[in-house]
Amino acid sequence: MKNRWFSVLCSAVLLITMFGATTAQAESSLGLHVDGAILIDADSGKILYEQNADAPLGIASMSKMMVEYLLFEAIDEGKISWDQQYKVTDYTYAVSQDRNLSNVPLRRDGSYTIKELYEALAIYSANAATIAIAETIAGTETEFVKIMNEKAKELGLKDYKFVNSTGLNNANLHGMHPQGTGPNDENVMPAKSVARLAYSLITDYPQVLDTTKIKSKVFREGTDDATKMDNWNFMLPGFVYEYEGVDGLKTGTTEFAGHCFTGTAMRDGKRVIAVVMKAVDANGQGSYKARFDATRALFDYGFSQFSEVEFVSEGYQFKGKETLDVLKGKEKEVAVQVKDPIKMLVKTSEKDQYKPKLILDKKKMKEGSLEAPVKKDAVIGHVELVKKDGSEDYGYINGKSTQSEVVTKDAVEKSGWFSLAMGGIGHFFSGLWDSGTGFVKGLFN
């Protein structure tokens, strides 16, 4: 009988365990048919979801986000201007005439402004126009690729490899691919690095969205070369896969990379960035629909499951640690408080799992106290959010954490020499008295 009940109990435990594991797995996965994916909060860089996000994969024309970043940077630094004219080279002419690629036609003897080349890149993913911008900034695409890789390192991207400016396979570049790269090489990067690139682009140059949200525009309107440029981002309002709030950012498609997309959308003041790589449908076939369906799932998850919560208000003080002792000061203690509020996008169902943690800067402390003089608003540490159970979430795309400085509320001046001297004498005799030695007792016997 005991063996029978033991078997029943084991079976029950097994079923509960299997059900719990299955439920947990279902909650942790969005059922995306992709080789890699990630969703982040565009304001803080907090990762909301990731799936194989550290695996280096083909990025195709999503590479052009790096070109956009370097273009805006060059404009800001005054190295080039929007109305600067570009003279077509043999390289850009040959690529522009390839109708198998996304392109606007460039005349061999033509001249084009950087502004119209940029619009062709951002709206229509025009490849020859992209190379033209690379040549304008660096002289040659070979030199520009070096700059791309250097900037990737500077931005903190990982496991990246840029071999050209467009994201095409080098085999499509008519034998004129950048020097030092292979004839069949292609740009690669993990979804996490793609998201960090997009995050940097939107943060540093938000004006890029003014162009990426344009649904359609005519290149060289009113000329024989007029070309209607319909945006490849079919999630923009009015397109077949439209999604409320979408205004960017960059699609990508090659045989090696599959169907990729870096999308961004804003709703109710909340912006998210999603990256999907090599998206396929339920039958394993890559398609435009597959990448936009995967992006939609990420957007839905972000907007429906997450909300911004203020965990720490401005001026917040930790209970029991409202003040710190001050050595050699006219005041014996000083109040400390959080300088700025801490807000974070968190899963609504998990908002009660976080708590603020005070971390004092040991380098600014002496024997657990501050030493006078102490300035008002002096930074003496920081507060960061941690999970109550000690577990970790996905973290941040920029490697940071949600935190705010802890500062002094008032200033404390240093005591004068006489007060310090008297304090030292008092401290000396107090030490003798408190020690309870026979020497002190003997003075009164």
Phi, psi and omega in degrees: 000316179299319180296323181295313179295325179296320179294318179297317180297316180298319180296319180296315179299319180297317180294318179297318180297315180296318181294318180297318181294319180296318179296316180298320180295321180295323181288331185273350182238140178263006179070032181282136176263076184219160174276340179196148180200156176201150176228130180227158171281121186290341181277309185263339186085007180293133179279123181263334180197144173211150180215110182049043188279354181257001182275123178296126182223165176296139182245352176049225187286356171297343174304331185295344174296326176292322177298317178299316180300312182292329177293310179299321179296316180295323177296313181299323182276359177076016180285327176218171180227161182297325182269006178296139182268139177248130176265127184297137177256170177303322182295305183292329177296313182298316181292321184293336181273356180277103183283354175281349180250158174289120187204159161246142184290133176247130179284144183301325180256018185277165177223133187225146178281155177298326181297314181288330175292320178296317179297323177295324178292307188289326182269314191250359181056037183295123188283315179295324178296323178295314178298323179298319178294319179300316180294324180294319183285316189244357181095312177220159177293328178303313179290326180294322179299324177298319179294322179300314181292324178294317179293324178300318178295317181298323181280354178085019177288156181232151175054042180258158172207112175259125178244348175203173185274338190269328188095357174292163168287140181304336180296341181270003187260025171055038176073010182244027180297158183306142180296143180088000177244157182282157183294343179236019180288159179209152182292140178224155180185148175285160179302325181296321179287324176299317179296323179291324176296313179297319178300315179295319181297312182290324181290314184277328183223068183299342180295346177301330182290339177296332180263318183294343179272355179289122184284322183203144178206151180262123176280130180054048181302137179087005178242173178292342181265010182306128182226123178285125180252100174273131182298136179285351177277093184282008176265358177293152180307132179094348179267172190297327180248033186307146179219128183304127175095352182287132177218018178176172028217306182202128175271171176197136180210121167216168179298321181287314184279337185075202182265114184240162178197133168249110183245153174221145181213152178232135175219134178050041177078005182247120180250137175234159176235130179239142175232128174234140185230131182052061180281141178225165176272186183298339179265005177083015181260129177285145180195165175301316181301319182299317182288326179282329175295318179295320179294319178302317180299320178292316179299313180302317180298313182295314185283332183267330187259345184242149177214154180276130182236134174270110183271328181225127181271164176297133181084007180300139177236138180283132180297126181086352179227038181290336182226162173236144178292148179238127178271140174060031181248160176292336173247147184276346180206164179221141179284144178235150183207164178283132185287308183237152178294153177249116176242143181211143175278115182228160175298125186307322182287350184245011186295336180275000182271354184255149176216151178281143180233127180275128179233110181275147178280106184299332181292338181260005181250151175226113183055039178077009182229166172268152179250130180292151004281149179240126180277153173291141180066021175290132181282120182241006179163198178210167176239136178228160180269135177227157177280140183298329181272001177084357181283167181244149174263197184291339181088204186235146182294333181262009177078002181267182175226164179282113182208167178216151181290148172252127186232164176282143183277330182223172175263150176230119180281158178281141179295153177291167184298325182293316179295322179294320180294314180295323177296322179295320179294315179299321180296323180296309182289327177298320178297320179294315182296314183293336183291337177065028182285163178295334180299313181292316182297325183292338180294337185247014180252000000 
